[in-house]
Amino acid sequence: MGSAMKLILLNLTLLLVSDDGRYASSPLKPWFESLRNGWGQSCCDLADGIEVADDDWDTRDGHYRVRLTSGWIVVPDQVVVQGPNHYHKAVVSLWNEEALKDEWGAIPASPIHCFLPGTGV
């Protein structure tokens, strides 16, 4: 697949997962909004979701890992979303630093707010 096509697909994916109101009628919208990490925090309120390609996430030593621009990051157990994945693809939500500074005044050690493992379908 050419790089232009990959860029187009990436942009479409980011638009789908990172909802800015254009997907209010999507049948998955209520499900995405219901997702919570292990602390009970919404995965949509303080973070933006990004679809993760199958070769950019895996498990090692009993923990999920995600490849971000900075390299492989171990996903903290507390941020793994439990339950079925109706989207089927892996999604990582990264902290929105500005929202965190406004709410808590600090940035957590891990950039990952939520991780939804793919189903392998």
GIVENZI-V712716 format. One record per residue. N is the residue number from 1. SS is DSSP state (H for helix, E for strand, - for the rest). PHI is phi in radians with two decimals (* if undefined). D_LAST is the distance of its C-alpha to the last C-alpha in Angstrom with 1 decimal. Layout:
n ss phi d_last
N SS PHI D_LAST
N SS PHI D_LAST
//
This chain:
n ss phi d_last
1 - * 20.9
2 - -1.22 24.1
3 H -1.15 24.7
4 H -1.15 25.8
5 H -1.17 22.5
6 H -1.07 20.6
7 H -1.13 23.0
8 H -1.10 22.5
9 H -1.11 18.7
10 H -1.07 19.3
11 H -1.10 21.9
12 H -1.13 19.9
13 H -1.10 17.1
14 H -1.08 19.9
15 H -1.16 21.5
16 H -1.21 18.5
17 H -1.40 17.9
18 - -1.70 21.6
19 - -1.28 23.1
20 - -1.94 26.8
21 - 1.87 27.5
22 - -1.29 26.3
23 - -1.97 23.3
24 - -1.05 25.4
25 - -1.68 24.4
26 - -1.16 20.6
27 - -1.14 19.2
28 - -1.55 17.1
29 H -0.97 20.3
30 H -1.07 21.7
31 H -1.15 18.5
32 H -1.00 18.5
33 H -1.18 22.2
34 H -1.48 21.9
35 - -1.17 20.0
36 E -2.33 22.4
37 - -1.45 22.6
38 - -1.14 24.5
39 - -1.57 27.8
40 - 1.46 27.0
41 - -1.43 27.1
42 E -1.10 25.2
43 - -1.38 22.5
44 - -1.77 23.8
45 - -1.23 27.6
46 - -2.04 28.4
47 E -2.62 25.4
48 E -1.98 23.4
49 E -1.47 19.6
50 E -2.28 18.1
51 E -1.17 14.5
52 E -1.93 13.9
53 - -1.11 12.6
54 H -0.97 10.5
55 H -1.46 13.9
56 H -1.91 15.8
57 E -2.61 14.7
58 E -2.85 15.0
59 E -2.16 17.0
60 E -2.62 20.6
61 - 0.94 23.3
62 - 1.39 21.2
63 E -2.28 20.5
64 E -1.26 17.8
65 E -2.32 19.0
66 E -2.27 18.4
67 E -1.58 20.1
68 E -1.84 22.4
69 - -1.06 25.3
70 - -1.49 27.5
71 E 2.08 25.4
72 E -1.31 23.1
73 E -2.09 23.6
74 E -1.29 23.1
75 - -1.42 21.5
76 - -1.05 24.0
77 H -0.97 22.9
78 H -1.19 24.5
79 H -1.75 22.2
80 E -1.30 18.9
81 - -1.37 17.7
82 - -1.57 17.4
83 - 1.81 15.6
84 - -1.21 12.4
85 - -1.81 10.5
86 - -1.31 10.7
87 - -1.49 10.0
88 - 1.32 6.5
89 - -1.60 8.1
90 E -1.21 10.7
91 E -2.38 14.2
92 E -2.02 17.6
93 E -1.95 20.7
94 E -1.71 23.9
95 E -1.03 27.3
96 - -1.52 29.4
97 H -1.04 32.6
98 H -1.16 35.1
99 H -1.13 33.9
100 H -1.13 34.1
101 H -1.09 37.6
102 H -1.18 38.7
103 H -1.50 37.3
104 - -2.08 37.9
105 - 1.30 39.7
106 - -2.61 37.5
107 - -1.92 34.3
108 - -1.18 32.2
109 - -1.10 31.8
110 - -1.70 28.1
111 - -1.33 26.9
112 E -1.64 23.7
113 E -1.66 24.1
114 E -2.56 20.6
115 E -2.39 17.3
116 E -1.93 14.0
117 - -1.10 11.5
118 - -1.25 7.9
119 - -1.64 5.4
120 - 1.36 3.8
121 - -1.41 0.0
//
